[in-house]
Amino acid sequence: MVAGTPRVLRVMNERAALDLLTEHGALSRARLGALTGLSKPTVSQLLARLEAAGLVTAAGTSEGRPGPGARLYALRGEVAHVAALDVRPGGVRAAVADVTGAVLATRTLATPARPGPGGVAAQLTAALDGAARAAGVERTALRRVVVGTPGAFDPRTGRLRYAGHLAGWHSPGLLAEVAAALHPVPVEYENDVNLAAVAERRLGAARGHEDFVLLWNGTGLGAALVIGGRLHRGWTGGAGEIGFLPVAGAPLARGVARSGSGGFQELAGAQALPGLARELGVPVPEPGAAGGVRSAGAAPDGEAVAAALLRAAAEAYARPGDEPAATAPGGPDAGVFSLHAGPTALLRAYAVRLATGIASLVAVLDPAVIVLTGRVLAAGGEPLLRLTEEELAELAPSRPRLLAGEVTGDPVVRGGLEVALAAVRDEVFDTSAR
């Protein structure tokens, strides 16, 4: 390991062992020694100290080799618990995980258009209480909670910006109210798309990348910017609010701070897909019919309709030749289609619109990788990814790799848990005071 005093070396070696157990799960003494480079006696002493401290426990024996199995050691998950909340219009999703990262329970709470008594603080408390009870943990025993929201809290004012559609979240005393409701648990806030980027960097498509952009399309278009391995948030916390980006093919939007929408959102957001589909003769599902009945906290109908359109278009793209010949329409999408209208043309047209905005990000940031995720983009699958990459090659000065997001379920919640776990592990795994 690293040279230093015996005490410093002990603490460093113990932290290295705990990190390896976090990454790999249960390990034998021999395997832990091979991964750390420590001698067998040193590993044995180290594990004995961590067991005595209540951080590590024996976890059975290894199997699959001749002879007696080696004893395995694992982290004690119950040492600490964290939670994450994903706040959306219409619902809040909460999850509780132990210190190993294992998710113990999730709960989704439907929220009314206007918060009732207790406001936002009561909503967050109710969602968190439900997840904590299901996990068998007292809410007050949680070590940290991370809340993901659209928009961002301005670090200068503590007010939520860029999320006018999130009812009840714009009170000047909101952060103090939530802190009081969840006391004594520390609460941290982060943009939802930034949390999805954290999840993809630690567990998904962006692993190993120091410079990348994550593009999200759900209820709105947003991006997370990771530069030199760190999230770039900007002066007001609004870096990545690319829905406001003026782009070719969309009318120049003015008064965007009042309207909450801009050129790229109007061109390529979920709400743009039904109009584009009708222009190309593609039937548009009725709200509520795309993906069935909405459950608590489910995506708004516009997002579900957009996802259904792109999913059908991607499926049609995989079987070319099924659609009748037609003339491409005029307007910003003229000339970008094949000789066929219908779902395949819809996918091509949307790829052009998407690439138009992405090209501006590439020109400014020059990322190595762009991860496409969110319910709407995920519905387009590999066909949308490849078509967008082809268009981007014509529009941008460099050619980043476009990758589909790999974190399934709720990437915002997973990213929130990863942020909370990183902070809590630094506290719990610090053995210097023992």
N, C-alpha and C positions, 0 to 999 in steps of 0.2 A: 504494500500500500504506500502511503506517503510518510516521509520522515517527520518526526516531531516528538513531543514529550509523551511518556506512557499514557497519561490521562487523555491527551488530545487524540492519540492513536486509538485508544479504546473507544472513545465516543465516535470517531470517524468510522471505525470498523463496524460498530454496532449499527450505525445509520446505513452503511452500505449493505449489511445483511438484511435489515428491515426493508430496504428498497428492493432488494432482490426477491425477497419473499412476497412483496407486493406485486412485482412484475411476473414472477413465475408460478406463484402458488406454493404449495408444500414442497419442501426440498429436504434431502438427506444431508447429514453432516459432510459426507464426501463431496456431494454436488455443490454444496455451499462453499466448501474449501476450494474446489476447482474454479468456481466463479469469482471468488474474492482473491485467490492466491494466498490465502492464509493456511497455516499448518493445521493438521488435524487437532492437536491439543488446544491451539488457540481458538479454533472454531467451537470445540466442546466447551471451553470456558465462556466464550461469548454467548452461546446458546443457553448455558446455565444462568448467566446473568439476565438475559432477556426473559427467560422463563420466570425467574424470581421476581422480575419487575412486572409480570403480568402481561407482557406484550406478545409472547410466543407460547405456543402449546404443542405438545406431541400430537401428531395427527395420523396415527396408524403406521403401517409399514409399506415399503415399496413392493411391487409385484412384477412378475414377468421374467425373473432371472432365477437360475438354479440356486438352491441354498436358502438360508434364512433371509427374509426381507430386511432392508435397512430401515431404521426408524426415521419417520418423516416429521418435520417441524413446519408449523404454519402460523401466520398471524392470528391473533385472537380478534375476530371481527367486532366483538362486543365492546372493545376498548373505547371506541368512539363512534358516534353517528352524526351524519350531516344530512341536509335536505336541500332540494332545489325546487323552484316554482317557475312554471312557464305561464306567463300571463298573456291572454289573447282576448280579443273582443268576443264576449259570450262565454268565456270559461277560464278557469285556472286549473292547471295540472300540477300536482305535487308528487314528489318521490323522496323516499328516505333510503339511504345506503349506509352500510357499516364501513369501517376504516379500510377494509380490503377493496372497496368499490362495488361490492355485491348489492344490488338493489333489493331491498326487503319488502317494499310495498309502494304502490302508487295509488293516487286518488284524483279524480277529476270532478270539479265542482262547476256546475253551470251558474253563470252570473247574469243578473238582469241588465237591461240596457242602462238603467240608472241604479247605482248602488243604494241599498236600503239602509236601515239603521246600522250605525257603526262604520259604514262606508267601506272603502277599500281594505282598511285594516281588518275589519271583521271577515271579509272574503278570504284574505290570505290566511288568517288564523284558522278559519273553518277548514280550508283545504289542507293546511298543514296538520291540524289536529287529526283529520281523517286518515292521512297517510301514516302519521306517527302511531296512532292507536293500532292500525293494521300491522305495523312493523313490531309492535310490542315495546315501544319506546315512549317515554314521557317527552312531550314537546319541549319542556324546559331543560331536558337533558341533552338536547341537540347541541353540538359544538359550533355549528355555523349553518346559516341559511343563505343561499344565493338566489336572487330573484331576477329572472329574465323578462324584459318587456320590449315591445316595439319602441322605437325612438331611443332617446338617451337623456339622462339627467344632466343638466348643465352644471358643471363643477363650480361655476361662479355663483349660481343662484339656488341650486338644489331643486329646480323645477324641471318637470319632464317636457322635452321638446320633441318635435317631429312625430308626434303620435296623438293628433287631435281626435282621432277616432276611439281613443281608449277612455271611456267614460269614467269620471270620478278620480282620475289620476293627476289632476292639474291643480289641486289645492296647495297653497304655499306651505301648509303645515303637514303635508302628507308623510314625509320621511320621519318626522318626529312622532306622528301618530302610529305608524307601523312599528317603529322602534319601541314605543311604550307597550304596544299590544303583544309583541313577541319577546319582550324582556324576560330573561337575561341573555337570550340568544343573539349573538352578533349577526347583523343582516348586511348583505352586500348586494348592490344592484349592478346589472350589466345589460347591454343591448342584446336582444335575443339572437340576432344573426352573429354577433361576436361569440356568443356561447356555442353556437353551432360550429363555428370555426375552431374553437378550442377542442371540441369533441373530435372533429375531423383530423386535427393535427396530432392529437394524442392517441386516437384509436382508429382512425379511418384513412381516407384517401390522401390526406396531406402529411402523413407521417414522414419525418425526415426532411421536410421542406421549411426553409427559413423565410422564404419570400413567396407568398401566394395570396390569391384573392378567393374568397368564397362568395358566390353569387346565389342569392336566395330569392325564390319567387313563391310566395304564399298569398296572404292577404295583400301584401305589397312587395315591391321590388326593393331589395337591400343588398349590401355587400359588406363583408368584413375584410379589412386590409391588414395583413400580417407582413411586417417589414423587419428584417433582421431578427426574426423569431418572436417579435413583440406585436401585440395589437396596436394599431394606430387609431386613436379616437378623435384627434383634432381638438381645436380650441374650445368648442362648445359641446363636444362629445358626439357631433354629428357626422364624423368622417364615415363614408360608406352609404350615406343616404342618397343613393344614385337614382332613385325615382325622380328626383328633382333635376336631373341632368338634361340640359337642352340637347336634342338630337335631331338629325336629319330625318325627315319623314313624319314629324309631328309638328303641329303649329307651335310657335314660340309662346310658351306659357309665361304669364306674368302674374304677380301677386301670389307666388307659390307658397309663401309663408302663411297666407290666409286660407288658401284652398287646400293645402296639404298634399298637393300632387303637382307633378311636373312633366316635362316632355317624355322622358324614358318610361315613366309609369304609364302615361297615356298610350304610348306606342306598344309596349311589351308587357305591361302588367296583366294580371289575371282578367281584369275587366275589359281588356282590349280583344280578347279571343272570341267572344260570341259575335261581335260585329264583323271581325275578319272572317269567321266561319260563314256567316250569312252571305257575305260578299262573294264567297266561293261556292255557294250552294250546299254547304254542309249543314245538316239538321243540328239544331242546338237543343240539348236536353233542358227540360223545364227545371227551374230551381227546386231542389228537394228530390228530384228524380235521379240526379247524377250521384250515384253511390248510395242511394237509399235514404232512409230517415236519419236525420241528424241526431247524434247522441250528445250528451252533455259535454260542452267544451269542444265540439267538433268544428271543422272548418266551416266558415261562412259559405252559403250556397254558391256565391260567385267563384270562390276558389274551387269548390267541388265541380262546378260546371266546366271551368277552364281545364282542370285536370282530366275530366272525362273526354273532352274534345281532343286533347293532346294524346291521351292513351289510345283512342280510336285511330288517330292519325298515324301514330307510330306503328300500330298493328297493320294498317293499310299499306304503309311504306314497305313492310316486309313481304307484301304480296303484290308487286307492281303489275299494272296491266288490267286491273279490275275496274278502273274508273273510265267513264266516257270522256271523249275529247271535248275540250271547251276552250274558250278564249280567255286569256288572263285579263283581269280587270285593270283599269287605269289606276291612278293615284300612286302613293309611295311604294306600293308593292308591284307595280307594273314591271314586267320583264324578268321576274325572278322565278317564275313557275315553269314547269314542264308543260307539255301540251295537254295535261290533264288538270281539270279542276277537282274539287273534292278534298277528302282528308289528306292525301299526299301533298297536294298543293298547299294546304293549310300548314302542314309541318314545315315545308320549305319556306313559306312566307314568314312564319314565325321565327324560324332560324335566322333569316335576314334581319328581322327587327331586333332580335336578341344580340346578334353580332354587332349591330350598329352601335349600341351602347357599350358593349364590352370593348370595342376598339378604342374608345376614349380612355377607358381604364388602362388598357395595355400601353397606349402612347404615353401616359403619365407615370405609371408605376412599373412597367416592364416586369411583370411577375413571371416566375418560372412555371407556375401551375395555376389554373383556375378551376375551382371545384364548383360544380353546378348541383344545387340541392333545393330542398323545399318541395312541397307537395306538387306544385304545378310543373316544375322542371323535371322532377323525378318521373312524372307520368309520361314525358316524352321519351324517356329511356335512351338507349344507345343511338337510335336513329337521329333524335334531336341533337345529341351531343356531336355526332359526326358531321351533320349538316351545318351546325353552328361553327364548328372548327373549319370547315371548308370556306364558309363565308368570311370568317375572321382572317383567314390567310390572305384574302383580297383587300381587306380593309385596314389591317394593323401592320405596323412596321416590323414587329417581331412575332414569333409564333409560339406562344405558350401552349403547354399541354392542357387540354380540357379533360377533366375527370369527373365521373359521377360520384356524388357523395356515397359513403359506405356505411355511415352510422344510421342504423334503422331505428324505428320507434319514434322517439322524440329527441332529436339531436340537441335541442335547447336545454331540456332537462339533463341530458347526459353531460353536456358541457358545463352546466351549473354545478353538477355533482363533482366534476373533475376540478373545477376552481375551488370549491369548498374543501375537497379532499386534500388538495395541494397545501392549503393553509393549515388545515388541522393536522396533517401528518408532520409538518414542520414542528408543531407544538408537541404532539404525542410521542414522536420518535426522537425527540431531544433527550438524550440520557445524561447530559452533562451534570444535571443537578442530583443524580442518583448516586 
